[in-house]
């Protein structure tokens, strides 16, 4: 049971910190990389693009 306790303590402290840092890095990369705003705007406009799939 000693290994479980040690792993649980590590996950509760340093594991949470590591996951938080990873999340912040991913969000920062997605927000601050070049052309991110243009790509996000293009993706947001997909439902509003006119298409002729249904013969309209």
N, C-alpha and C positions, 0 to 999 in steps of 0.2 A: 504494500500500500504506500510505501515511501516514494516510489517513482511517480505514482498518480498524484500525490500531494505536491511534489516538486514541479511536475508538468502543469498542474492546475495553477500553482502560484505564478509560474512563468507566463502562462497564457493570460492570466488576470492582469498582470502588470505590463510586461514588455510586449506581449502579443497584441494587446489593445493599442499600445503606442505605435507599433509597427503598422498595423492595419490603418490607423488614422493617418499616419504619414503617407502611406501608399495611396489612400483615397484622395488626400490633398494634392499629391503630385499628379494623379490622373486628372482631377478636375482642373488644376492649373495648366496642365498641358493642353487640355481640350479648350480652355478659354483663351489662352495667351499665345497659341501657336499662330504663325502667319496663315492668313486666309481662313481662319476658323469662323469668323463672322459670316463671310460669304457662303461657305459651305452650309452653315446652320440655316441661313436664310433660304438657300436653295432647297434644303430638305424640308423646311417648314412650308414651302409653297407647293409641294408635290400634290396635296389634295385639291388645290385650286387650279391646277393646270387643266386646260381644255384638251380633251382628247376625243377622238372619233371612234371609240371602240364600240359604242352602241348605235352607231349610225345616225347620230344627231347632227 
